[in-house]
Amino acid sequence: MTEQQTHHVVILGAGYAGMAAAVQLAARTRRTRGRQPVEVTVVNAEERFTERLRLHISATGQRVAELSIPEMLDGTGARFVHGWVTAVDAEARSVRIDDQEVLRYDTLVYGLGSVADTTRVPGTEEHAYTLSGPREAELLADRLEQLDSGTVVVAGTGLTGVESAAEIAEQRPDLDVVLVGRSEPGSTMDPRARAYLRSALDRLGVEVRAGVEITKALPDAVELADGGRIGADVLLWTGGTRVSPLAAAAGLKVDERGRIVTDSTLRSVSHPDVYAIGDAAAVRQGYGVMHGTCQSGMPTGVHAALSIDRAMRGRRLKPFRFGYYHTPVSLGRTDGVVQFTRPDDSPRRIVLTGRTAMRYKETVTASPWPTYGRMKKVPASGALWPHGGRLTRIREAR
């Protein structure tokens, strides 16, 4: 009997989506009796796992758990490569790491994620802090520590901006916090949830400037579209995200934001041997293209793993289906609001507030270590799917 050649799967990015794909795929393919052997390699620029849902906490100098990616992968059989992805050659099926090492793949899972977009508004690249990763959060924490007084401008009234403004205001009541954005904070929520969120910001002393557009960042201020200016000792930029240009440079079909366009099974429409997950993917559902969150990212990673496993077993791939469940928002350490949603992310009338909401969110955003640990024990006939703050078993049809 001829020995079967190993199938090499390379996963780029070890965020929520990438780790879900790695752990699930390794768990499903490590039993290779009678099947083609599979080698799973995970590539990430840092050995530390980034809990993006807690970066606003780190940014105020509070300690959070430091999770090791190699330790999280321990026992799965997946190999970890520490390095920056500097090029992808989709035709040669190879990835270059740190402009030196080259990894060949049979199947690629592209999950490089996104960072804060500091390219659209002049001056933000030079003068703004971001929450793109632990290092950026620590830089902001160091800068805040240096201030005895002053003004912190948080640009962007989305959920990251709201959580960051509330956290800074609660931890540093000696600083003035101004939340600036084009829309009202909580604008997509039910009126009750939106009103509670706004009252919490008022209680914390956050000044909200909605309906305002920042056109330029300066060393000590931001300029506004109406000609006004807001003084800023610190500027935190949370207004939008961008993805790596590597996918477009590799010739993969991407959308106007540079995200890989996928078919219903999460494969690239131009290169079927490439799966795209998390923020890096433009995944279309019945209600439109999904927006990037941990809530949707982990399921894309799980589904990619299931699809790769099914393809290797010669089975028909299944379409990815996802519906949103909730929008949990922390408002400091003891307060919060949770907006439950319909699958298309429109608000339902069910809302949690106060300490109950905060306890709910803490349960949902609890360390991913136990979640991935349970994924390692996936049964052969199904998958463990993160949903609504818990792992739900999905039975797979034969």
N, C-alpha and C positions, 0 to 999 in steps of 0.2 A: 504493500500500500504506500503510495507517494505521500510524503509529508506535506501538509497544507502550508501555504505561505501565509505569514502573519499579515493581518489587515491593520494598518496604522491609522489611528484616529488622533488628530491633533486638535485640541481645544484652546482657542486664543481668548484669554481673559478668565480670571477666577473671581468674578463678582458673584452676585446672587444667582444669575442665570448660568454662568459658566460652571460654577461649583455644583449646581443641581444637575447639569448635564454630565459632568465628570463622575460624580458619585453614583448617579443612577446607571450610567452606561457601564462603568466598571463593575458594578454589582451584578448587572445582567449578563455580562460577557465573560466573567472570570471563570465560569464553569464551561470549559472548552471541549469537553468530551464529545467526540463525534462532530464537532463544529470547527470552522476556521478560527484559529487563534486570533485574538485581538489585543493590540497594545494601545492603551490610552495615555496620551501625553498632554499635560496641562501646562500652558505657558502664561506667566504673569510677571509684570515688572516689579512687583513687591512680594516678599514672602508673607507679609502681614495681610490678613483678610480685612477688607474695608467694609465696615458696617455703615453704609451711607445713611441709613435711617438715624444714626446717632452722631453724625458729624457736627450738628449744631450744638450738641452737648460738649463734645471735645473742644469746640471753638471757644467755649467759655472757661476752659481750664479744668473741667470736671473729668475725672478718670472714667474710662470705659474699658471693657475687657479687650486685651490684645490677643487676637486669635491667629494662630499659625496655619497657613495653608498646607504646608507639608504634614503637619500633625492632623489636620482635618482629613487629609487624603490617606493617612496611615491605615493600612489594612484593606484598602480598596483594590490595590494592585495598580493604580494609576501612577504614572511617573510625573514628577514636577520639574519644570525647567524655569529657573529664575533669570529673567531677562526681558528687554524691550523688543517688541516685534517691530522691525524696521522695514520689512517688505514682504509682500505676498505675491508669489508667481502662480497665478491660477492655471496657466497652461502647463507649466512644469510640475504642478502640484507640490510646491515647496514653500517654506516660510523661512525668512532670514531673521536671526536673533542677534541683536547688538551689532549688526553689520558683519558678523563673523560666522557663527554657527548656522548651518542650514538643516532644517528638519523636512523630511519628505512625508507626504501624507497620501492616503487613499481617500480618506474622508476628512473634511475640515469643518469644525464648528467655530463660527466666528462670533465672538461675544465680547468685543473690546469695549463696549459701553460708550459712555458720553462724559463730557466735562462741561463746566460752565462756559458759556459762549462770551468771551471777552473781545471778540473781533468786530462786532457790529457797531459799537459806540466808541468813538475816539477817546483815548486816555485810559480806558478800563484795563487794558493789558498792563500798563505801567503803574497805575495807582490803586487798583481795586484788589481786595482779597476775595477768595472764592472758597467754596466747600467741595472742591473736586476730589479731595482725598485726605487721608490723615495728616500728611505733611502740611497741606494748605490750611487745614483746621488748626494745627498746632502753631503755625505762623500767625494766624489771627489771634489765637489765645495769648501768644507772647506780646503782640502789639496792644491788646486790651489791658494786659497786666501793667504795661508802662503808663497807662493813663490814670490820672487822679480825678480828672473831670474832662468834659468835652462832649462832642456829638458823634454818634455812630449813625451813618446813613445806610439802611438796608435797601438795596435796589431790587425791586421785584416783589409783587404782592401775591405771588403764588404760594403754595404750601411751604416750600423751603424758606421763602422770605418771612412768612408769618411765624413759623416755628423758631427761626433764628432771632427775629426781633423780640419775640416773647422771652426766649431763653436769656438773651443778653440783658434785657430790661430787668428780669427777675434777679439774675446773678449780680448785676452791676447797677443798682439803683442810683449810684452817683453819676451815671452817664445819661445823657439825653439820647434817646433812640428815635429815629425818624424812619418810617416805612413808606417807601415811595414806589408807585407803580401806576400803570395805565388803568387797571381795573380795581374794583372794590375788593378787599380781602374776603375770601369765601364767596366770591360771586357765583360760583357754580353750585352752592349749597342751598338747602331749604331755608326759607326766611328765618326760621327759629334758630337754626344752626349758625347762620350768618350773623344774626343779632347777638348771639352768645359769644361768638368769636370776637366781634367788635367790642363788646363790653369788657371782655377779658383783656384785650389790648389797651383799652382805656384805663382799666384798673391798674395795669402794670406801668402806665405812664407813657405808652408808645404813641407818638404823634403819627397819625396816618395821613398821607398826602396821596389820595387816589385821583385818577384822571390826569396824571402828570407823567410826562415823558422826559427822561434824561437824555440829553443830546451830546454831552461831553463830560468827561471826568478830569478834574484838575487835582493837583497835590493836596489842596485844602478845601475843595468844594466840588459840587456838581452843577452844571449848567442845565437849565430846563428849556423845553421847546417854546414856552411862552416868554422867554427872555429873563426869567427869574434865576436865582441861584440859591443853593442851600449849602451852608458851611459844613464841612465834614472833616473831623480829625481821623476818622476811619470810614472807608467805603467798603461794604460787603456786597458783591455782585451775585445775585441769584436770578437774574432775568434771562432765562433761556439756556439751552444746552446745545452743544455741537458734538459730532462724532468724528472719529479718526478719518483722514482722507485715504487711508490705505486701501479700503475696499474699492473706491473709485479708481485709484491708481492701478489696481490689479486688473481692471477691466470688467469687474462685476457690475451688473446693472444696479444702479442706485437711484433713489428718489431725489427730489430737489434739496433735501437736507443731508444727503450723503449716506442714507441708510440703505442697506441691501434689500432689494425688492424680492420677496419670497412668494412661492406658490402656497397652496393650502396646507402643505405638509412641513413648511418652514425651510424648504430647499430654495437656493438661489434660482431665479427663473432663467438666468443665463448660464449658470454652472451648477448642475444638479448634484455634484459631489461636495458642494458647500452648503452647510446649514447656517442660518443666521438667527441669533437669539437675543433677547433683552433689548436694550436701547439701540443696538446696532442694526436692528431689523425693522423694516417697514411691513408689518404684518396686518393684512386686511381682514376684517371680520364684517359681519352683516351691517354693523353700525358705523363702519369706517375703519381707518387705520388706528391701531392701538397706540396709546401714548405710554412712554416708558415709566414703569414703576417697579418696585420689588414685587408688588402684588401680581403683576403680569409677567415679570421677568423669569421668576423661578419656574412657572408652568411651561414657558417656552423651552427652557433648558431640559426639563423632564420629557417634554414631547419630542424634542430632537433626539434624545437618547433612545426613546421608544421607536422612533422612525428608523434610526440607524440599525437597531437590533432587528426590527422587522425586515428591513431590506436585506440584511445579511442572511436571514432565514428564508429569503425568497418569497416573502409575504407582501401583500398589497399594503401600501402606506395609507394611513388614515389622516383625514384633515384635522388641523388644530382648531379647537373651539374654546373660546374663553369669554367669560362675562365678569365684569367688575362686581365687587361685593360691598366695599366700604371705602371711606376716606377718613382715616384716623389722623388727628392733628393734636400735637402736644402744645400746651400754652404754659410753658414752665414745667416744673417738676411735680406739681400737685394738681394741675388743671388741664383740661383738654376738651375736645369735642370730636365726636365720631358721627359722620354722616353715612348712613347706609344707602346703598345705591342700587339701581336697576342694572342689569347686565351691560347696558350701553353707557354706564357711568352717570346717568341722570339721577338726581336725588329722589329718594323715597321720603316718606314722612317720618321715618324712624330715626331718632337722633339720641345719642348719649352725650351727657355733659358732665363737667366737674370731675371729681375724683373717680367716679365710675368710668368715665371715658378714658381717664389717664391709666387706670388699671387695665382696661381693655387694650389700650394701645401698647402698654408694656408687655402684655401677654403676646400680642401679635408680633412685636419687634424684639421679643426675647432672643437671646444669643442663638444664631443659626447652628451652632455646634450640635445640640441634641437633635435638631431637625435633620441635618445631614447624617448624623449617626444612625437615625432610624431608617434613612434612605438606603444605607449600606446593606440593610437586611431585607431588601425588596424581594417579594416572592416571584417565582418564575411566571406566574399567571397574572400579574398586575403591576401597578405602579403606585407609589405614594405621592400624592399631588397636594402641594401647599395651597390651601384655600380657606379663607376666612379665619386665619390665625391658627389653623390646625392642619394635620396631615390627613387627607382623605384617601382611602384606598380606591383605586380605579381598576376595575376588572377588565382585562383585555380579551376581546373576542379572538378565538383561534382562527 
